[in-house]
Amino acid sequence: MTLLCLKAASLLSTKPFYLHFPVPEHQLNPFFSSFKPKKPYSASASRSQIRMSSSSTPPRTIEHIVLFKVKENTDPTQINTMIHSLNRLISLDSVLHLTAGALYRTKSSPIPFTHMLHSRYSSKENLSAYALHPTHVQVVKESVLPICDDIMAVDWVTGDLNGGDSLVPPSGSAIRLTFLKLKEGLGDEVKDEILGVIQGIKDTFGGIDHISCGENFSPARAKGYSIASLAVFRGLSELEAVDSEKELANLEKAKVRDYLESVMVLDYVVSSSSV
């Protein structure tokens, strides 16, 4: 709901649900506890095997977003270590794209998140392989959990990407993330209507490279937010230009406002060190 929520903070509110850290080692995986692959991770799997997809079906991409709330007064060196360690996970075979860093701006959120990770995969199995990879587990245990008060993760399947150029947002791209918590009792028809509105935003506003949206399939980790979208702009100037079109944005927002309990809107800029 990428651009429908420019004034969401004043319209909507919710009581946040917090995860508590630290946790016992056998439960330390808020990122990967919900993933249960049919086979254990094997370091011998080749990049071509992991990324192979069927040519008989339309290409689908798995979006994975993790939001972090770093503890106040954390040593900047520890924060830099976390960001650097997360960005190094791009080297894992199952990862198509990964960027991590500080949020540029929070426009609406009941939880003051400070950092985010965005990564993409060719299948849910590859996301699971990433989550259970020993290197990822080590980064979470040693660099993330010790300095974070709260973590939220959202995953969805999208078919809105058109291969290489859209798959990896270039350095300097601005990303707007929007997460929607729907009112109880709404059916699939309403969800489809909301997703349809989101998908149409690219034709309404200029400067958007692509939009990805879908229904979250990891509800245990998403604090009740069930619809997610990610809009990639060529740069901050294009994102700011869209924000300036308040009347048009309000018209789009009005189409789904009655369905929403809470909205999160966050902005991020892809840095050269993370691509």
N, C-alpha and C positions, 0 to 999 in steps of 0.2 A: 504494500500500500504506500509505495515509495514516497509519493508527494501529496497524498491526501491529508497528511497530518501535520501541516505546518503550525497549527495552533492546538495540537493535541494536548499539550500539558494543561491548558486552561479548560479544556472540555472534559477530560477524562482523568480518572485516578484509580489506583488500585493499591491494596495492601501487599507489599512485597513479601516474598518467601525467601528466606536466606538459608544457604547451606552453611554448615559450621565446620571450620578447620582449626587445627589439624584433625585427621581421622586416622584410625589404625591402618597399618600398611596393607592389610588384606582388603581394605575398603577404600584405598586411596585413589580410585580411578573414577572421578566424576565424568571424565571424558569417555571412558571405554567400558564401564560396567554393564551397559545395556547391549553391548555387542557380543554375540555368541556364534562365532563361525563354526561351520561344520567340521573344519579341520584346524589343528593348531598351526600357528605361524611357522613358516618354514623359510629360513634365510636363503635357501637354494633356489627359490622361485625367481625366474628371470623377469626383467622389466617387460619384455614383449609378452610373456605369459600373463602377467598381472594386468596389463593394460589392454589385452585383447578383448574385443567386443564383437558381437554378431553383426554382420553386414545386412542381415535380413530384417532388422528392426531399426526404427529411427534412433539416432544417437541420443542418449540420455546422460545427464551429468548430475552427480550428487554434490550438493552444496553443504558445507560444514562451517558453521560459525560458532566460535567460542568467545564469550565476553568475560573479562577478568576485572575484579575490583581489587586493586593493589592496596595493601594496608597503608594507612597514613604514616608518614615519617620513615618509610622504607628507604634504605640506603640506595641512592641512584645506581650504584654499581650492581646491586642485586637485580634491579629492574632491567638494566642493560643486559645482564647475563640471561635473564628470562627471555627477553625479546630475541637476542642473538641465538639462543638455544632453540627457540621455537622456529625461527626462520631457517635454521639448518635442517629441519625436518623435511624440507623440500627435496633433499637427496634420497629420501625413501622411495623405493620403486613404485609403490602404489599411488603416489601423489602426483596429480597432474598440475596443480598450481597451489602455492601457499604464500601468504603474506601475513605478517604479524607486527604490531606496533601500537603506539598510543592512539587513542581516539582523537580526532580533530575537534569534535564538538558533540555535545549531547543536547539535542533539541527537546526531547521528551523521554523521561525514564524514571520510574519509581526507585530505581537502584542506581547509585552513582558509579557506574562502571568506568574504568580508566583506560583499558587496553582491549584489543580484540585480535583474533586470528580468523582468517578466512582461507579455506582450502577447498579443492575440488577433486573429484574422483570419478572414474568411469563406471563404478558399480558400488552397491552397498557392501559387497564382499571386500572390495579394495579399501573402503573406509574402515571396515572392521580390521583388516590387516594392518593398516596404519595405527589404529587405536591400540592394538595389542603388540605392536612391534616393541622389542626391548628398548630401543633408543628412545621412543616416545614415552614409554613408561618411566624411564630414568629421568627424562626432562621434567615430566610432571612431578615426580617425587622430589627431585633435588632443587629445581629452579622455580616451579610454579606454586605448589602448595604451601611452602614455607612463608611466602610473602603475600598471599591472596586471602582476603576475607570472604569473597563470594565468587562463584563461577556459574555461568549459564551457557548452555549449548543448544543449538537448534540445527536440525538437519532436514533437507527436503530434496526432492527429485525435480529436476527441471529439464525441459526439452527446448528451451528458448535460446540456447547458444548455438552459434554457427561455426564451430571449429576453432582453429588456432587464434585468430585475431580477438575473438570474444572470450576465449577460454582463459587467457592470461592478460588481465588489465595492465597496461604499461605503466611505468613509473610516472608519477604526477597525476594519475587518474584519481578522481574523487568518487567515493562510494557512499551511497546513502542506504543504510539498513533500516528496515521497518518491520516490527513484529506486532502482530495483532492478537489480543486476547478477546475471543468472542463471548457474547452473552450465552448463557446456558440454554439448551434446548433447540439450537439452530440446526437445521438439517443440511444435507449435502448440497441441496439446490442453492442455499444461501452462500455456502462456501464457494461454489462454482461461480456465483454471481460476483462475489468479491474478487476472486482471482481474475475474472474477466475484466473487471474495472482496472485492476492493476496492469494487466497485459496491454490495455489500451492507452496507458499513460504515455508510452513512448511516442505515439502518434499525436498526442496533445501538446507535449512540451518538446522544444528543441534542445540540442546539446546532450541528449542521452545516447550513449553508445549502445547499451543493451540493458534489458531488465530480465531478471530471473525471479520467479516466484513459485510457491508451492505450499503444500500442507506439511507441517512438521511430522516426522515419523519417529522422533525420540521424545515423547511427552514427559518421561520421568525427569528429564534434565532441563526442561524449557520453562519452568515456572508458570505453566498454564497458557503460554502463547502458542497458538496453533497454526497461524498463517504467517509466512515470512516472505519478504521480498528484498531484493538487492538491485539497486540501480547504479550503473557505472557511467560517470560523466567524463568527458575528455579532460576536465580540470576543474579547479575550484570556481573559476569565473563562470563556467556553464552552470554549475550547481547554484551559485548565488543568483544568476539570472532567473532561474526557475523559481527560486524563493521570492523573487520580487514580483512575480505574477500572482499576487495573493487572491484576486477575484477568481481567476481561473482555477487555482488550487482549491479554493473553498467550494466551488461547484463540483469538483471531483470528489472532495471529501464528503459532501452532503449525500452522495449516492449510497454510502455505506455506514454513515455515522450511527444510525439506529441499531446496527448489529454489534457495536463494539463496546466492550467493557473497559479495555485499557489498550494503550498504544505506546510503543517504544520507537523512537526515531534517533538514530545516531549516525554521525558522519566520520569518515576515515579517508585519509589520503595515502595512496600507495607510494612508499619511499623507494629510492633507488637501491637501498640495501636489502630490500625484501623481494626483489624480482630477479 
